[in-house]
Amino acid sequence: MSMRYVSTRGGVEPVGFSDAVMMGLARDGGLLLPETIPDVAGRLGAWSTLSYQELAVEVMRLFVDIPDEDLEPLVRTSYATFRAPEITPVVGVGDIHILELFHGPTLAFKDVALQFLGNLFEYILEGRDQDLNILAATSGDTGSAAIYGVRGRERIRIFVMHPKGRVSPLQERQMTSVTDANVHNLALEGTFDDCQSIMKNLFGDLNFKDRYALGSVNSINWARVLAQVVYYFYGAFRVMDATGADRVRFAVPTGNFGDIFAGYVAARMGLPIGQLVLATNENNILARCFCEGDYSLGEVHATLSPSMDIQVASNFERYLYYRLGESGPTVRTLMSAFAATGSVRLPVSEGAAVDDLIVAGMGDTEATLATIRDLHEKHGYLLDPHSAVGVSVGRRFLNDDEPMICLATAHPAKFPAAIKQATGEDIARHEVLDALADLPTQSEVLPAESDAVRDFVATRIDNSGE
Ligand SMILES: *Cc1c(COP(=O)(O)O)cnc(C)c1O
């Protein structure tokens, strides 16, 4: 019998994997999680020599309702678009190991999950003879990774809203140079918050949502977490093999808590992780939570690592579910207290750590720039600003017996201004980004109003001639 999925708030009947993927958010407002987390401690030896793709199949087959003979080609196709044969290679740099997650088509780690999710959606839709219309709002990285995940697919259309003139020119070009017929870039005359509130309005319009089969690709989708679990195993095996250590630590630059939650799942499955180091920029609600037990909202600050400029981390509720003894009612009570007051405290016993596994810290702008400069000067290695936040905090938790693996979440060429600020040189380039300069771009400018977006989406779908 294949894995069933339950809601963190305990209010929905368990569903299978494919239903969980199509549902996104659970109907009771919670997030979906597997009913149990399989213990794989006895298989680590056999898994440690597998290729990335073989390992992905072994990990995923424990969680999905897809036969192995279909899962294997899904995984192969998803990672055929990566530019590194190892998919997520590990590089030793001074006293740390860097797990490079940015070799996908848009040069950010979100490709690891979204390349897989695009193929998975198509597979499920084929089986059900259905179509899907994805609506997304982006401030930068997510939009292009989602577009590259679904471009050219028959049963899927994607509408991505970005605030016109308020995403970096490079990020805008990455999105708008994709001119496949199923991709619609909407440049809204407003802010990112406007884009998000329009998205909430349209998803809240249930008639519209059902009639036009609206779906979402945001980071609360369980399939995204699942795809990310794989590289924790892969990275740990490479470093344990190279160093002879039998335990490792991971440092993870964190925004929505999706990436680090995948590491938490890997640890619960039995991967020997001694510590998960949660790293934030100045938007440090999560660092405060894991240091002091205090989960309380602050103002959003704009930093050099914009994909982590987040206060309310959408995946944090999944962690809370385990932290609160897998009790849906307790999660529901805590989340409604948080919604009402913007602040809650985690139950922590006297003198104990907030969590036995997760430690945390903040890497501010100064630390980010100093870390980029230091690795460049001493080792000739360039970090992007998000990865630099992770390395700067990870280095505070070095230990002789447990090597530190720092996740590199974007290629530095995506953030050339920060690299120039840190090193004084304009040296962050990538041929994929250079090549975009000559491509034609396409986007539709719309007022930042729900009605305008609703009309545009409906008209495009109605006129596409089934
Ligand atoms: C999205 C993103 C992050 C944050 O990942 P979460 O899963 O939201 O914690 C970090 N770095 C980069 C480059 C990103 O695009």
The ligand as a Gaussian input file, in Angstrom:
#p B3LYP/6-31G(d) Opt

LIG

0 1
 C       14.339000      30.347000      -2.682000
 C       15.782000      30.564000      -2.385000
 C       16.309000      30.384000      -1.080000
 C       15.446000      30.035000       0.120000
 O       14.931000      28.732000       0.060000
 P       13.690000      28.303000       0.997000
 O       13.318000      26.940000       0.566000
 O       12.629000      29.336000       0.723000
 O       14.178000      28.377000       2.408000
 C       17.672000      30.537000      -0.912000
 N       18.482000      30.878000      -1.936000
 C       18.011000      31.079000      -3.189000
 C       18.960000      31.467000      -4.268000
 C       16.648000      30.917000      -3.461000
 O       16.183000      31.126000      -4.714000

